[in-house]
Amino acid sequence: MSTSSAPTTPARARTLVILTVAVGLAVLVALSAVHLTQGTSGASARELISALISGDDSQLSAIAFDSRLPRLIGGLVVGAVLGIAGCALQAMTRNPLASPDTLAVNAGAHLALTAAAAFGISLPLLSSAALAFVGGFGAAGLVLALTGFSESAPIRLVLAGTVVAMGLASVTSALLMIHAQSTQGLFLWGAGTLNLSGIGAVVGLLPVMAPALVVLVLLASATDVLSLGSDTARSMGVRVGLVRAGLLVCSVALASCAVTMVGPLGFVGLCAPAIIRLLSARVIRFGRFGWAMAGSGLLGALIVIGADVGVRGIFLGGIFGFTDLSLAVGIPTGVVTSLIGAVFLVALAMRMRSGGSQEIAALGLPSAVRLSRRLTVTLTVSVLLLVLAVGGMLLGDWWLRLGDVLLWLQGQSARAIEIALDFRAPRVAAALLAGAVLAVAGGLVQTVTRNPLAEPGILGVAASGGAGAVIALIVLPSSSVWSMSAGAATGAVLAGVIVFALASSRTSSPERVVLVGIGVMTAAQAITQLLISTTQPHNQAMAISWLGGSTFGTAWRDLVPMLVVLALAVPVLVVLRRELDLVGIDDLTPRILGVSLPVVRAVALTTAVLLAAVSVVAVGVITFVGLAAPHLARMLVGREHRWFLPVSALLGAALVSVSDTFGRTVIAPDQLPAGLVVAVVGPPYLLWLLRRSTSQAARR
């Protein structure tokens, strides 16, 4: 029954809420009973329940107490605290998209714990939780400092949190690759797994979780007043800053405990409170923060246990023809919750109203750029690119001299030098080309969305290309470079089609495109984690290397797709350069001047997707280049596409080239993928960019 069809008295609303919570608890009890009977031992439900009740010293009792019960209790507790943490964060920011994921809390906590393991630091449980809290609180504080508490601009928070989380995740991946021995086994935990070795972790963290929950309950009344607005709350005597600080600290503490126990379990903290908010608006008025928090905790537990029951039921019960005991145990529950969250995020994007104000302000650019400055910048960047290309040929595990390169070009070098340069030359060329096409693709995406923080990675193209490559590597019986390349191209193009199909309409907006893209990216990353976590160690290492964006083993033939697509894209962009200039201003100006906005957007985004796809085929997944290079180019030569796109290509090529050379040299003879190097050095620039963008938006 809709609340708009009949008035709901407070007593009736309270009764409906209590009844809904009771029904939810009954469903949770039923799911828990099913969950308790799932496993690989083959024991029946009656036998396990009898063993739990009797508590005798039998094998069934050991299975129940050491395996089944910890997994169930862990799932219930983690789901509940993540749901409550998400509810508190949404109340604090007055933003329906706030959660431990979108504020990068999970990513920060994950990085902190991974760093401790990478450097061989063994910490007790509470110390690990404290370290996770420091990482999560720092990440959340950074995102909030960049975006503020504006509920009128929810996409800004999601975009900023996603960019920060991507940067932190890249640092985490670099640590996992550099310290592979000391971090062995952390990949599965990093995907969010409920495979607890006992209830000791849950019991040990109760001294942290219980006080946080008590404080949230004590803050419930003040939070209800805060929902009326900051000014109203202050006029009623509420200390807004103190209440927000309490909500933030408690929610980060709860999320950090969850990460410490089971790893980052994706998007539970977004889905649970958002669904409660939708129910409150349309069906049942949960009203006060206390009831919303209880409902979010209950729904969070339902999501986690339901996801775990579902995935284990598929592989244990032979649903859809699958029966695989190892997959039933090995698939991380976080993969399933991330997939659910991705679908939910896309659904929220489709519900968004278009035509609102642009949430991310365009950054201040030179109002009038002289031709002499543009020529000087172009010439300087070109010379810099030439120097970097030569440096890429000279540096590596074996440093060469310029004379060695000259002799190699003349075919007169020694055999060892010839082999080294024959191996390096296509790698240097691949880095240059990949950087150029990614920068052009990023520039097009930023123009079409009029969002200086958008790039192909944000639209899910790079992540989907990586997922396609991993699928080809693991699923196909005889995988090869060609099959992985075909899978990468298919995944990238499919992501572009999905984003355009879901977000493109006459009422579409740049914000909707970005939000749908983030949802697609999340789903692709979840599928990739699912495949990697269940494959053989050899395939796992190959997949992680591909996802890191490496030029290792690149041959001249691998450059052909990038050259072909770039050659086809250049004349198209030359023809559309004036239309792109107009599209980058606003929606009204192009229509007044007779420009077909949907057609220009479709052509530009299609070109961007194809460029990003061929880069993934050649060198794997490389992020941030499509964001940083175009923005820097605009600052140097202005927004006219006839200048800014070529300069973007030069800057992108330089960024990937220097990253590839650094990765081949810094820990030689071992190597770091160029994509990871870019992702590690990129976040500081992005943080500055986010902050400046938000400051511009606040002044407008």
N, C-alpha and C positions, 0 to 999 in steps of 0.2 A: 504494500500500500504506500503510495507516495504521500509525503508530508504536505504536498501542495493541494491534494484533493480533499483533505479533511483536517481541521485543526487538531493538534495533539497537545493535550494537557500535560503539565509536568509529571503528574502521577502516572499517566498512561505511558509517557515517554520513558520514565524510569522502569516501568514494568517491561516494556519492550526491550530495553537494553539488557535488563537482568535475564529475560527469557532468551535473548540472542546469545549472551555469554554462556548460559547454561547449555544451549544447543551446541555451541562451539566446543565447550568442554566435553560433552558427550561424544562428539565426532572425534575429538582429540584422543579420548580414552579408547575408542574403537580402533583408530589408526595405530595407537601405541600397542594395543594387543596384537594387531597384525604384524607390526614392526618387530615385536619381541619374538615372533615365531619364524622370522625370515633368517636364513643362514645356510651354510654349506654342510652342516652336520647331518641333516636329514631327520632330526628329532621332531616329533609332532608337537603341536601346541599344548596338548594336555600334559605331555611328559615334561616340557620345559616349565610350565606353570606349576606343576606339582613339585619340581625340583626347587623352584623359587620359594614356594611356600614352606616346604619341609626344611630347606637349608642343609641337607645332608652332604656328606663329603664324597659325592659321586662325580662321575665325568659330566653328567648332564648339569649338575649344579655348578661345576666349574665353567661350562660353556655359558650358562645363564648369567652368572655373576661376573665373569671375567671378560665376556665378549658382548653378549646381547644387551645386558642391562646398561653397561657404560655407554654403548652407542646410542641407546634410547634416551638415557638421561642427558647425555651430552647434546643430542639433537634438540631436546625440549628446552634445555637451559639456553643454548646458543640462539635458537630461534626466538625465544622470548626476549632475551636481553637485546638482540639486534632490533627487534620490532619496537621495543621501548626506546632504545637509543635513537632510532629514526624518528619516532614520534616527538621526542624531546628536541631533536635538531630542527624539525619542521616548525615546532612551536617557537623555538628561539629565533629562527630567521624569518618566521612568517612566510615560508617558502615551501610550497607543496612538493618540490623536487629535491629538498635537502635530505641527505641520508649519509651514513658512514661511507658509502661509495662515492657519491657525488661531491663530498667534501674531502675526499682523498684520505680519510681516516684509516681505512683498511690498508691502503697502499703505503702510508707512512709507517704503520705498525709492522706491516710485512717487511719493509725494508730494514727497519731497526733490528728485528729478530734475525733476519738473514745476514746482516752485517756482523752481528755477534757470532753467529755460527761460522761465517767465512773466515773470521780472524781467530777462530779457535777458542772463543770465550764461552765457557760453560757456566750458565747461570741457574740458580734455583728458580722455582716456579714463580714466586712473588716478584723476584727481581726481573724475570723475563716479562711479566705483566707490566712492571714499572717501565721497562725499556720500551715496550710496545706502546705504552701510554705517551711517553715522550715523543716517539715518532708520529703517532696518530694526532696528538695535540698540536705538534708543530705543523703538520700538513694542513689540518683543519684551520688553524690560525692563519696560515698563509693564504688559503683560499678565501676566507672571510675578509682578510685585510685587502684582498684584491677586488672583491665583489660587493662587500657590504651586506646589509640585511634587507635589501629591497625586495619585497614580495611582488612588485610590479615587473620585475625582470628575472624570472626564474631561469631562463635559458643562459643568462650570463653566469650564474652559479654553476650550472651543469657543465658548461663549456670550460670555465676556469678550472673546476675540479677535475674534469677529464684530462685537460692538458697537464695539470700538476701530477695527476695519478700516472699518466703515461710517462712522464719524466722519471718519477720515482720507480715505476716498474722497470724502466730501462736500466736504471742503476742497479736494481735488484738482479736483473738478468746478467748484467756484466759481472757482478760478484759471483753469481752461480757458475758462470763460465770460467772465470779466472781461478776461483777456488773450488774446482769441481770435486776434489777429494773430500774436503771438509764439509761441503754442503750436499753430499750425495744423499738422495732421498727427500730433499726439501722441495723438489718440484711438485710431487704429489701433494704434500702438505700445503704448498702455495696455491693449489687449486681448491682447497677447502674440503677436507676429508673428515668423516666422523669415526674413523678407525682409532678410537681411544683404547689405550692399554689398561684402562681401569678408571674408576671414578675419582681417583686421587686428584686429578687436575680440577675437576668440578668442585670438589670439597675444598681444595687448597685455595681456590679463588673466591670462595664465598665471603671471606673477610673484606674483599674489595667490592664485590657485586652487591652485597646486602646493604652496606652504608649508602652506596650510590642510589639504590632504589628507594631507600628511606628518604634521602634528601630530595629526590624527585617528587615523592608524595608530599613532602612538606612544602615544596614550591608550587604545588598544584593550583592553589588559590591565586597566588600572584601571577602565575602563567595564564590563568583565565582572564585576568585583567589586562595582561600584556597583549592578548589577542585583540583587544579593542584598539590598539595602536600605542605607540610609544608616548606620544604627548598626553593622551588620555590616561595612560597608566601612571605617568609622573604626576598628573594633577590629582590622582587618587592616592598618592603617597607611596607608590611602588618604586623601589629602587631598581630601575630598569637594567642598569649595567650589572648590578650584583645578581639579579635573577638570570640574565643571559649568561653570565660567567658560570653560575651554578649549573644551568642546563647543559652548557658546553662541556664542562669538566666531567659531570656525571655520565653524559652520553658517550664521551670519548673513553672514559674508564670502562664502561660496559662493553663497547665495541672492541677495545684492546684486550679485554679478558676473553672475548669470543675468538679473536685472532690467535691469542696465545694457546687456546685449547685446540682449535680445529683448523686454523689457517683462515685466510680471508674468504668468508662465505658470501658470495656476491648477491647484492640487491635485495636481500631480505628486509633490510632496514628502509628501503624505498617502497617496496610493494605493500608491506603490511600496513603502515600508517596511511599510505595513500588510499588503499582500499577502504580502510575505516573512515577516512575523510569523505570518500564517495558515498559510502553507506549512510553516513551522518547527514549528507546533503540531500539524499534522495529517498531513503527508506526509514532509517532509525536514527533519531537524534542522540548521538552519544554525548553531545553537549560539552560537558566539562572535561578539562584536560585529564583528570584522574580516570574517568571512564574511557577516554580515548587511549590513554596509555595502557590500561588493562586490555582493551580490545586489540591494540597493536601487538602486545606481548603474546596474547592468545593466538592471533592470526599468524604471527611470526613462527611460533612453534608448529602450527598446522602446516605452514608452507614447507618448513624444513623436514618434518616427519613425513608429510605427504610426498615430497620429492624423493626422499630416501626410500619410502615404501614403493613408490612407482618404479624407480629405476631398478631396484632389486627384484621387484615382481616381474619385470620384463625378462631379466636374464636368469632368474631362478625358476620362474613358473612357465617358461617356454612361450610367453606371449609374443605374437608376431613371428613365431617360428624360431626365436632365439632361446638357447639354453647354454649359458656359459657361466660357470661358477666363479672363475677368476675375474671376469668382468663385473659380476655382481658385487664382489668385494672391492675391486680395484677402482671402479669409477668414482671420482670425487663427487660428493653431493653438491659442492659449490658450483660444479659445471651445470647441474640441472637448475639450481636456483638462479644462476646467471642467465641461462636461456629464458627462464620465466620472466626475469627482470627485463631482458631485452625486448621481449614481446610486449610487456607492460609499458615500457618506455615508448615504444612505437605507438601503442594505443593512446597514450597521453598526448603524443605529438599530433595524432589525427584529430584529437578533440580540441586542440588549440585554435583559438580565433586568429585569423590573419588580419593584417592591416594595421596592427599596432605600431607603436614607435620602435625604432631600431634600438635594440638593447645594448649592443656593443658599438660604441661610438667610433666613427672613423677617426684615425689619428691625424693630428695636425701635419700637413704636408706643405712644402714650399709653394707659395702662391704663384710665383712666377720664376721659372727656372730658365736661365739663359742657355742659349745653344752652346756657348763656350764651356759652360759647366758640364753639360751633358756629354759633349765630346771628350772633355778631360776625364770624366768619370769612366766612360766607356773604354778609353784608351788605357787608363790606369788599371782597371780591373782585368783587361785583356792581357796586359803585361804580367800582372800578378798571377793570372791563370797559367801563362806560359812558364813562369818560374816554378809554380807548384807542380806542373806536369813534369818538368825536368827533375825536380826534387823527388817526385814519385819514382822516376826511373833510377835514381841514384841510391835512394835509401831503402833499407830493408834489413833482413838478417845478415846481409853482406853489403857493406857500403862500397859503392863504386865511385869513380871519378868521371868528370865530364868528358875527358879524352876517351874513356872506355865506351861511352855512348856514341861518340863520333866514329870511332873505329867500327862499332857494331852497325851503324847506319851504312858504312862503306863495305860491310861484309868482311872485315879484316880483323875482328876481335878474336881473342882466345876462346877455346871451346867452352870453358867454364863460364866465362862472361857472356858468351852468346846464349847459353842455356838460361842463365839468370835473367837476361834482358828479354829473351823470348817469352819467359814466364811473366815478367812484370808488365810488359808493354800492353797486352790486352786488358790487364787489370786496371792500369792507369786510364786507358781509354774508356773502359766500362764505368769507372768512377766519374769521369768527366761527363759522359753522356747521361748517366743516371741522374746526376745532380742537375743537369740542364733540363731534362724532361720533367723531373719532379718539381723544379722551380716554376716552370711554365704552367704545369698543371695546378700548382698551388696558387699562382697568380690568377688563373682563370676562375678557380673556385672562390677566391676572395672577392673578385670583381662581381661575380654573379650573386653571391650571398651578401655582398657589401659588408663583409665581416672580416676584419684584419686578423682574426684568430682562427679562421677556417683553413683547412688544407685537405688533401685527399685522404690522409689518415683519419681525420675526424669524420669523413663520410663513409668510413668502413671499407674503402677500396683496397687499401694496403693490407689490412687484417684479413679480408676475404680472399685476397690473392695468396696470402700465406696459408690460410686454411685449405685452399684448393691444392696448393703444392703438397701440404702434409697429407691430404687425402690420397693424392696420387702416390705418394711415397709409401703409405702404409696399407692402403686397400688393394692397389693393383698388384698382381702376382709378380711381375717383373718390372720394377720401377727403374727409371733412368732419368737423366737430366731433361730429356725431351718430354717425358710424361709429366714430370714435376712442373716444367714450364707450361705445358698445356693446362695442367690443373690450376696453376697460378693465374693464367690469363682468363680461364673460365670463371674462377672465383671472383676476380676483380671486376670483370664485365657484369657478372650476375649481381654483384653488390650495387653497381651503378644502376642497373635496370630496376632493382628493388627500391632503391632510394627514390628514383625518379617516378616510379609507378605509385608509390605511396605518398610522396610529398608534392608531386606536380599536379597542379590544377589551376583554374583561374583564380581561386581564392588562396593559393599557396603563398608562403612567405619564406624568406631566407631562414628565419628561426626554425620553421618546421623542417626544412631540409636538413639543417644541422642536427636537430634532435632525432630525426629518423636515422640519420647517418650514424650517430652515436649508438643508437639501438642496434643497428646492423653490425657495427664494429664490435659491440659487446657479444653478440651472438656468435660472430666469427671467432673471436678469441676463446669463447667457451667451447666451441666445437674443436678448435685446435688443441686446447688443454685436454679435452676428452680423449682425442686420438693419441696424443703424445704420452699421456699417463698410462695408456693400456698397450703400448707397443713395446717392441724389443729395445734393449739399450742401444744397439747400433743405429736403428732407425731414429730413436729418440735424439741421439747426438746429431745426426744429420739434419733432423727437423729443426732443432734449436739453432744450429748454425745457419740454416736457411732463413729462419725468422729473425736472426740477428742482422741480416743485410750484409752478406759477405761477397767480395769479389774473388775469393779463392777459387782457383780452377777455371776462371773465365777464359774462354777461347774467343778468337775473332768472330766466329760464326754466331756467338751469342749476342753480338752487337747489332746484327742485322735487323731484328724487330724494332729496336729503338730508332735506328737510322731511318727505316721505312716510315714509321708512324710520325716521326719528327718532320721528315720531308713532306709528308701529306698535310701535316698540321700547319706548317708555316704559311702556305698560300691562303689557307682558310682564315687564319688569324690576321693576315695582311688585309684581306678583304673586309673583315669585320672590325677592324681596329677602331673606327669612329663609333660604330654602334656599341662596342664594349666601353668606350669612354662615357657614353651617355648612360648605359645600364649601371655603371658604377656610381652614378649620382643619386638617383632615386627611381621610383616606379613611374612617376608622373611625367617627368621630362621626356623620356623616350617615346611615350605614347603621344604626347603633344607633337613631337617631331616626326611621327609616323613610323617609328621603329616597333617591330613586332617583338615585344618583350619575351613571350614564351619561346619563340623560335630562336632568338639569340641566346637565351639561357640554355635551351636544349642543346644547341650546337656547341656552346662553350663547355658545358658540363660533360657532354659526350667526348669531346676532345680531351678534356682533363682526365676522364676515366681511362681512355685508351692510352694516354701517355703514362699514367700511373701504373696501368696493367703491364705494359712492356718493361717498365723499370723493375717491377716485381719479378717478372720472368727472368730478367738478366742478372739481377744482384740480390734478390730477396726483398725483405721488408725494411725500408728506411723511412723513418718519420722525421718530422720537424723541418726538413729541408724546404718542403713546400709551404711552410709557414714563415720561416725566418728570411729566406732569400727575397721573396716578393716584397715583403714589408720594407726591408732595407733598401731595395731598389727604388721603391716609391719615395722614400725619404731622400734619396740621392738625386733622382732625375724627375720626380713628379709622377703623376698618375696617367699621363698619356701612354697608351699601350704600345705605340710605335717605338717608344724609348724604354719603357719600364719592363716589358717582357724580355727583350734581348739582354738587358742588364741583369734581370732576374736569372736568366739562364746562365750567364757568366758567373754570377755569385753562387748559384746552386752548384755549378760544376766545381768551383773553388772549394766550397765547404765539404763536399763529399770527397774530393781529391785529397785535401789535407787530412781528413779523418781516416781515409784508407791508408795513407802513408804513415800516419801516427800509429794506427793499429798494427801495421806490419813491422814497426820499428821498436816501439816502446818496450815490449816484453819479448823481443826476438830471442830464440827462434820460434817461440809461441806467438800467436796472433790474436788480435781482437777484431771482430767484424766491424766494418766501417759503420754499419747502422747503429751498433751499440755505442761507438765513439760519438757519433752525432747526437744520439739520444742522451748521452751523459753530459756533453758540453752545451747542448741546446737549452736545457731548462733555465739557467740563469738569464739568458737573453729573453726567454719567454716570460719569465716572471716580471722583468722590467716592462715588457710589452703589455702584459695584462694590467699591471698597475697603472701605466700611463693611459691605457684605453679606458679603464674604469674612471680615472680622474677626469678625462675628457667628458665621459658620459655624465658624471656628477655635475659638471659645470654647465651642462646644456639645459 
